[in-house]
Amino acid sequence: MSDLPPENEFDVAIIGAGATGLAVACAMAMEDLKIICFDKMFGFDGQEKGDTRTIALLQNSVYLLQNLGVWDDCEPFAEPLNIMKVVDDTGRFPPVPDASFDASELGSDPFGYNIANDRLVSILAEHARHHPNITLFDTDHVASIENLAKKAVVTPFEGQPVTASLVVGADGANSLARRAAKITTTDWKYNQTAMACWFSHSQPHNNISTEFHRTSGPLVLVPMQGNKSGLVWVETPEKASHLMALDDISFKKKLSAAIHGELGELIDLSKRSSFPLSGQVANSFAKGRTVLVGHAAHVLPPIGAQGLNLGLRDAAMIADIACKAHMRGDDPGSIEVISKYDELRRSDIMSRTFTVDFLNRSLIHGWFPPLQATRAIGVQLLKLIPPLRKAVMREGIAPQINLPPLMHSR
Ligand SMILES: Cc1cc2nc3c(=O)[nH]c(=O)nc-3n(C[C@H](O)[C@H](O)[C@H](O)COP(=O)(O)OP(=O)(O)OC[C@H]3O[C@@H](n4cnc5c(N)ncnc54)[C@H](O)[C@@H]3O)c2cc1C
């Protein structure tokens, strides 16, 4: 797997084999593009690697995985999300009423499914590994990328350079592909840390995902198979480091208090991981012969399950545009492809970045009375006006315009 094929020429070079990079590879391979994907994480055999994140995949991301032919392998490990509950736990005035959103109001599908991130990545990697159009190149890292007029040249740390018409930067928040394309970013910090783990409990979750809105940030419970739930708990860095240092029994006590005894007795607890929260958005999503997807393009706080779902929409969009160019006999890394991707992804990425940032800040800075009142009135309106509620639910799942074809149900 580590040896480059002799010809060293590819249509597409993907830097990074997280969920977004692998989704791009699997989508483009269906249309006969010749793809190479670089990362160090292959060979995962289905055992947990210590990534304790679970990912709430919203409906259109599930359609994407169905269209890629990988959903049948994911489904046995995924739990449907039927109801999303938002609980105001800020204690501020005026109180925001609790709100419950039921997927059955929109149709027969659940809002989405929750699956362990490492499971999802390993299933996509297995699919890519067996696809004849994809070469998985096992490298510590890609060392350099040059965006030239006719091709891009990608050089892995330990191997020979390869050329590609299009480079897909799926290499995370500290993206080399982004820097090599001379794309700048806007960055900001939150005084918050997210803790992620899963735990089992004595009472059923009834496929309800609950988001507690607290003054330090959200605390989210997401159903997993059996009587298990994924947890994302956002606190100040000081409080999070104190909680991370607790033994399991003390941590479970604190958690049980924070979720007001919901889910009954807390039983098994997985390893805990912590993620300092920050925000970042690339000032352009495409330049030279490079496009950015996923965390390389945008990093958001974990509110409303937006991050990877947004990244999968990036993946499906570049696959659609580049494959159509290829089928016409055009260059999949041409300026037309690059510009169209940048244009079509802009409103979705910028609006989600703004909304998630606003929601997060409205929790932290909600002492400002008009902000708290606006939240209270907004939730009340959603409760009282079903068409408004349905419109907000639909938009929360995915944007209603410019949704790539691969994200529609077939
Ligand atoms: C606590 C928490 C909970 C979350 N929950 C959700 C959720 O419920 N729903 C949701 O949609 N999103 C969620 N997210 C967001 C989601 O995890 C991210 O959006 C997603 O993991 C980003 O995937 P990615 O493939 O873009 O980047 P990454 O997962 O960061 O992958 C980047 C890959 O690039 C590789 N790489 C880096 N540099 C190089 C290089 N030079 N050469 C080669 N390879 C390189 C890395 O090894 C890595 O494999 C959550 C995030 C957090 C922190």
Ligand as a Chemical Component Dictionary entry (heavy atoms), coordinates in Angstrom:
data_LIG
# 
_chem_comp.id                   LIG 
_chem_comp.type                 NON-POLYMER 
_chem_comp.pdbx_formal_charge   0 
_chem_comp.three_letter_code    LIG 
# 
loop_
_chem_comp_atom.comp_id 
_chem_comp_atom.atom_id 
_chem_comp_atom.alt_atom_id 
_chem_comp_atom.type_symbol 
_chem_comp_atom.charge 
_chem_comp_atom.model_Cartn_x 
_chem_comp_atom.model_Cartn_y 
_chem_comp_atom.model_Cartn_z 
_chem_comp_atom.pdbx_ordinal 
LIG C1  C1  C 0 -16.432 16.729 20.661 1  
LIG C2  C2  C 0 -16.837 16.846 19.227 2  
LIG C3  C3  C 0 -18.056 16.310 18.800 3  
LIG C4  C4  C 0 -18.463 16.426 17.481 4  
LIG N1  N1  N 0 -19.688 15.921 17.098 5  
LIG C5  C5  C 0 -20.115 16.094 15.822 6  
LIG C6  C6  C 0 -21.403 15.611 15.409 7  
LIG O1  O1  O 0 -22.171 15.028 16.176 8  
LIG N2  N2  N 0 -21.784 15.818 14.098 9  
LIG C7  C7  C 0 -20.975 16.471 13.214 10 
LIG O2  O2  O 0 -21.364 16.660 12.049 11 
LIG N3  N3  N 0 -19.729 16.903 13.566 12 
LIG C8  C8  C 0 -19.292 16.744 14.843 13 
LIG N4  N4  N 0 -18.042 17.192 15.205 14 
LIG C9  C9  C 0 -17.162 17.770 14.183 15 
LIG C10 C10 C 0 -16.405 16.653 13.433 16 
LIG O3  O3  O 0 -15.730 15.831 14.354 17 
LIG C11 C11 C 0 -15.429 17.249 12.417 18 
LIG O4  O4  O 0 -16.145 18.133 11.579 19 
LIG C12 C12 C 0 -14.786 16.188 11.543 20 
LIG O5  O5  O 0 -14.126 15.225 12.309 21 
LIG C13 C13 C 0 -13.779 16.818 10.579 22 
LIG O6  O6  O 0 -13.335 15.795 9.707  23 
LIG P1  P1  P 0 -12.198 16.060 8.636  24 
LIG O7  O7  O 0 -12.099 14.794 7.848  25 
LIG O8  O8  O 0 -12.476 17.308 7.896  26 
LIG O9  O9  O 0 -10.899 16.372 9.478  27 
LIG P2  P2  P 0 -10.055 15.422 10.469 28 
LIG O10 O10 O 0 -10.947 14.407 11.124 29 
LIG O11 O11 O 0 -9.291  16.383 11.317 30 
LIG O12 O12 O 0 -9.063  14.620 9.513  31 
LIG C14 C14 C 0 -7.951  15.238 8.923  32 
LIG C15 C15 C 0 -7.007  14.129 8.472  33 
LIG O13 O13 O 0 -5.922  14.737 7.765  34 
LIG C16 C16 C 0 -4.724  14.081 8.140  35 
LIG N5  N5  N 0 -3.617  15.009 7.856  36 
LIG C17 C17 C 0 -3.336  16.191 8.477  37 
LIG N6  N6  N 0 -2.237  16.752 7.916  38 
LIG C18 C18 C 0 -1.822  15.916 6.935  39 
LIG C19 C19 C 0 -0.732  15.929 6.005  40 
LIG N7  N7  N 0 0.167   16.949 5.941  41 
LIG N8  N8  N 0 -0.605  14.886 5.143  42 
LIG C20 C20 C 0 -1.492  13.857 5.158  43 
LIG N9  N9  N 0 -2.540  13.795 6.013  44 
LIG C21 C21 C 0 -2.701  14.803 6.894  45 
LIG C22 C22 C 0 -4.904  13.727 9.602  46 
LIG O14 O14 O 0 -4.047  12.651 9.968  47 
LIG C23 C23 C 0 -6.391  13.350 9.642  48 
LIG O15 O15 O 0 -6.599  11.975 9.419  49 
LIG C24 C24 C 0 -17.621 17.080 16.536 50 
LIG C25 C25 C 0 -16.388 17.593 16.952 51 
LIG C26 C26 C 0 -16.007 17.500 18.298 52 
LIG C27 C27 C 0 -14.685 18.082 18.714 53 
# 
loop_
_chem_comp_bond.comp_id 
_chem_comp_bond.atom_id_1 
_chem_comp_bond.atom_id_2 
_chem_comp_bond.value_order 
_chem_comp_bond.pdbx_ordinal 
LIG C1  C2  SING 1  
LIG C2  C3  SING 2  
LIG C2  C26 DOUB 3  
LIG C3  C4  DOUB 4  
LIG C4  N1  SING 5  
LIG C4  C24 SING 6  
LIG N1  C5  DOUB 7  
LIG C5  C6  SING 8  
LIG C5  C8  SING 9  
LIG C6  O1  DOUB 10 
LIG C6  N2  SING 11 
LIG N2  C7  SING 12 
LIG C7  O2  DOUB 13 
LIG C7  N3  SING 14 
LIG N3  C8  DOUB 15 
LIG C8  N4  SING 16 
LIG N4  C9  SING 17 
LIG N4  C24 SING 18 
LIG C9  C10 SING 19 
LIG C10 O3  SING 20 
LIG C10 C11 SING 21 
LIG C11 O4  SING 22 
LIG C11 C12 SING 23 
LIG C12 O5  SING 24 
LIG C12 C13 SING 25 
LIG C13 O6  SING 26 
LIG O6  P1  SING 27 
LIG P1  O7  DOUB 28 
LIG P1  O8  SING 29 
LIG P1  O9  SING 30 
LIG O9  P2  SING 31 
LIG P2  O10 DOUB 32 
LIG P2  O11 SING 33 
LIG P2  O12 SING 34 
LIG O12 C14 SING 35 
LIG C14 C15 SING 36 
LIG C15 O13 SING 37 
LIG C15 C23 SING 38 
LIG O13 C16 SING 39 
LIG C16 N5  SING 40 
LIG C16 C22 SING 41 
LIG N5  C17 SING 42 
LIG N5  C21 SING 43 
LIG C17 N6  DOUB 44 
LIG N6  C18 SING 45 
LIG C18 C19 SING 46 
LIG C18 C21 DOUB 47 
LIG C19 N7  SING 48 
LIG C19 N8  DOUB 49 
LIG N8  C20 SING 50 
LIG C20 N9  DOUB 51 
LIG N9  C21 SING 52 
LIG C22 O14 SING 53 
LIG C22 C23 SING 54 
LIG C23 O15 SING 55 
LIG C24 C25 DOUB 56 
LIG C25 C26 SING 57 
LIG C26 C27 SING 58 
# 
